[in-house]
Amino acid sequence: MATVGIIANPAAGKDIRRLVAHGRFVPNQEKVNILKRILAGLDAVGVERVVMMPDMAALGRGALDNTSFSLSVEFLEMPVFNDDLDSTRAAGMMADMEVGCLITLGGDGTNRAVAKGSRNIPLVAVSTGTNNVFPEMVEGTIAGLAAGVVACEKVSLDGTTVASKRLEILVDGEMRDIALVDVAISKERFVGSRAIWDVGTVDELFLTRAEPSSIGLSAIGAQLKPTYTCDRWGLRISLGPGGTTVSAPVAPGMIEPVSIAHWSKLEYGEKADVSLNPCTVALDGERTFSALPGQKVQVSLTDKGPPVVSIDAALKEAARNGTFTRDAIFRGRSGS
């Protein structure tokens, strides 16, 4: 039975960057509308079963209002606490269920939480967060179609998924956490409001990618050495005087000058020592934990990130295979 998992984060797109920058606000009703369009796309290509993470905003249940699909929708039996561990637990349960594809609604932080539990499930990451490097800005119907053809095995995984990189953070030699896009070493002593928006508090950056068209901390690296998912390296950047200065869109509506002391490539398997101690460690744009005096923090680049569905490649292959010319596949017409 072709099954797709959906994890929608109701908190994505609502952090402090709406106050200190011009980050977009994505209301829950819009997320419900996106989910309705995703379900319509999944239904159209023959997905039979959808498993959703429950959430306190009832996004998934709202998506079922006034709709009529042929597929069945069920919710995971799990407690929810409105934090990122919900997404990690849900992804782990979906991995145990061997869903064929997993759709996320959120930003970089949501996808980091999902990746901690999803193992090798192909992801379709739909952007509803703030600084979105990992997820795509994609219309919900299209995301549903792409995830559906993957889950229904109408396209090959080799030709339609891309292996992603991840950064592993080690404390005293033990892995503490991961990031999919960036690790920022902050001079702040406490986690506080979590979101990183003041570049002046950042001492060092580690990046898996740095694309000129992206926004956020990774945009700093893009002005030094554009780095993409397919490149087998990352970047390490020390901020401060002594080198060059770049202008980068570090948050929505905020293009800031950033002084760079020095930078270098970060190679696969390299364990880079963090010099600042004590510090706070921010993962994919959010301060996550504090490193105490005397603790040794290291950052390592690996190729163990989740496989990500290339929506364009998946739909191109499906079209070449004649998937969308078979009338029988279009079973669900209502619901969007």
Phi, psi and omega in degrees: 000124180290119185234138177235137174263148177228127175237111180247124183265111181291341182272347182296141178079025184221020185274191187297343181292351170286339181265319186264346177224199181245041180297142181288148177254124180251103182292159182299326180297324177292323176296322175299316179297320177298316180298321178299318181290323176299313180299322178297318178295317179298316181297323185294331183258008171099012174296133185263336188215136175236133177245126183245149169283130174290156178210160185291340178270357179056043180298314183296317180292326176296327180292342181269350180293134176057037177232161178215102181244157175280333181285158176262146179236129176226160181246141178299142175272095183204148174286151176237140183237007177062039174224179186291342177293335175303312182294321180295314179296317181297318179297321178296320178294321179291326176296319177297328180278353179058049175296151184280338179200155181230124178258132177245144170242113182167199179247202180299319181295320178299314182290329173298314180298318179296317183298336179289345180235346191278347182055241186254021177291131174297134181254140163247109187259114182258125186284121168223018183257210186257279179270093189258103175256316183286310179280164181256150167278102185219143178293141187301320180300316181294319177299318179296318178299315182295313178297324181294316181292332175289310182296326180275004178058038176271352175224161180274142177293323182301322184269352187234358177240152181238130176288134179255160178267164172212153175258132178251131182254122181250137175239118184053040175086352180253136181293126183260321185193181180224165171218149180263336184236304186215148169240125178245130176265114188257145177284346178296145183270343185230157181293316175059228183283001174076302187297134175273118177227341179258105183296337179297343179270355185266129179264323186209149179232142171234130187231139171276330181211158180208090187257133183302337181268005182265164178238153181113193183297328180294339178295335176297313179296329181296334179279349180257311182205094178307129186225133188240171181303324183283345180284137183268046174202168171234198180229148171235126186229127173259123181270144179144176182288164175115347181230230181260170174235132179240157172254131184216144175282090188278345176201163181305122180078004181240105176252110191244146169285134182232123179276132182247119177286310174194164179210162179203165172289149173248115185272157176303134176084347180290134176255105183269127179282134175274124186277327183285128179203128358287169182197173167247148183250122179255132182244122181050046172092359183229127175299129190244319178206162178257139173266125185279159177305132179091345178283139179263119180251132177230153177234131182232140178264131179226172176256029186263017177290167182290150172291137183243131179287126169279107185300317180297314181295320181296316182285328175296315180294321178298320179293318178298326180281356181079017183303320187268009176257356181268107187302329185295340185283338184273083185267325185253113182253336184260168173113006177226000000 
